[in-house]
Amino acid sequence: MGFLELLDKCLIKIPLEAHSKQALIEELLDLMDKNKKLLDREMAFHDVLKREALCSTGLERGIAIPHAKTSSVDDIVLAVGISEKGIDYDAMDGLPSSLFFMILAPPDKSGPHVEVLSDIAKMTKSESMCRLLRSSKNADEVIQLFED
Amino acid sequence: MNSPINKILVYIDGSELSLTAAMYAITLAKTLDSELTALYVVNTRALNDLVSARIFLAEEEMDYHKDIEQDAERYLKHVAKLADKKEVRLITKSLSGTVHREIKNEIKENDYDLLVLGGISNIRSRRDELFNETDRAMRSVKCPVLIVKDEESVWDLYDNL
């Protein structure tokens, strides 16, 4: 299972409304919950925060990949969010984060979980790809970008 | 005439499709009296990439590595049971590295006649970085490749063996 198989129009939010790290996590979890992807929203929130407490998943160049191994899902779930102004996500380079890929995976799906994260790592290496993503106005544009 | 398929390799990644492929490979091996090997590859390349990209912490990498090794053992045991039920001798192998490269090397070093895979991804993107490891294996190995489809009829074939 790769990134494309998980990419779902209903789980893409543009623009994100959150202005803080915690609100961003809540917003993407709400999106998953609204689409009935979570077995236990509170557990998901707790497990994402637990991972963030080890070290922020805010990387460099405005990219953040909040992720958790959690029993709050029964299959891998991916939500994508784009913030217009950026959010302080405790990123490594100290800059605001604007591209968010949240991935939750159950404990028995570590192999596919790693593969999806690896797909995202490869894609986000491309500065032009990140620029195009940031300029996407809606979920359809994001889907089209990957399917081109 | 000798069978052109004496050695079969089936790649297992734990997905339903790969387990169906294993059932089909068992059916083939029994019918053709071929030697069958089931291979799982722990994708350490992806794990290392995630640490390099600082998406994973070192302790996370170790935790996931352990999980995936346990998955490998569990899925290979499951396939061995499926083969045992049909009295097919199965060799199981677990390797580590870049998945498609390990499959390619295994085939090169051991002269398999056929690689059995449990499906390839739908064509949704031409982006090279989004080709999955099964797609890459299919494209890069030197032997013929069989892609297993139609899960229900594979179950019937296996059950009626």
HADDOCK unambig.tbl for C-alpha pairs under 7 A between the chains (distance, minus, plus):
assign (segid A and resid 2 and name CA) (segid B and resid 132 and name CA) 6.55 0.50 0.50
assign (segid A and resid 57 and name CA) (segid B and resid 55 and name CA) 6.45 0.50 0.50
assign (segid A and resid 110 and name CA) (segid B and resid 64 and name CA) 6.09 0.50 0.50
assign (segid A and resid 110 and name CA) (segid B and resid 67 and name CA) 6.39 0.50 0.50
assign (segid A and resid 110 and name CA) (segid B and resid 68 and name CA) 6.18 0.50 0.50
assign (segid A and resid 111 and name CA) (segid B and resid 68 and name CA) 5.71 0.50 0.50
assign (segid A and resid 114 and name CA) (segid B and resid 46 and name CA) 6.68 0.50 0.50
assign (segid A and resid 114 and name CA) (segid B and resid 47 and name CA) 6.72 0.50 0.50
assign (segid A and resid 115 and name CA) (segid B and resid 46 and name CA) 6.62 0.50 0.50
assign (segid A and resid 118 and name CA) (segid B and resid 46 and name CA) 5.67 0.50 0.50
assign (segid A and resid 118 and name CA) (segid B and resid 49 and name CA) 6.94 0.50 0.50
assign (segid A and resid 118 and name CA) (segid B and resid 50 and name CA) 6.31 0.50 0.50
assign (segid A and resid 119 and name CA) (segid B and resid 129 and name CA) 6.77 0.50 0.50
assign (segid A and resid 119 and name CA) (segid B and resid 130 and name CA) 6.30 0.50 0.50
assign (segid A and resid 121 and name CA) (segid B and resid 53 and name CA) 6.86 0.50 0.50
assign (segid A and resid 122 and name CA) (segid B and resid 129 and name CA) 6.33 0.50 0.50
assign (segid A and resid 123 and name CA) (segid B and resid 129 and name CA) 6.70 0.50 0.50
assign (segid A and resid 146 and name CA) (segid B and resid 125 and name CA) 6.17 0.50 0.50
assign (segid A and resid 147 and name CA) (segid B and resid 124 and name CA) 5.16 0.50 0.50
assign (segid A and resid 147 and name CA) (segid B and resid 125 and name CA) 4.26 0.50 0.50
assign (segid A and resid 148 and name CA) (segid B and resid 125 and name CA) 5.82 0.50 0.50
assign (segid A and resid 148 and name CA) (segid B and resid 126 and name CA) 6.59 0.50 0.50
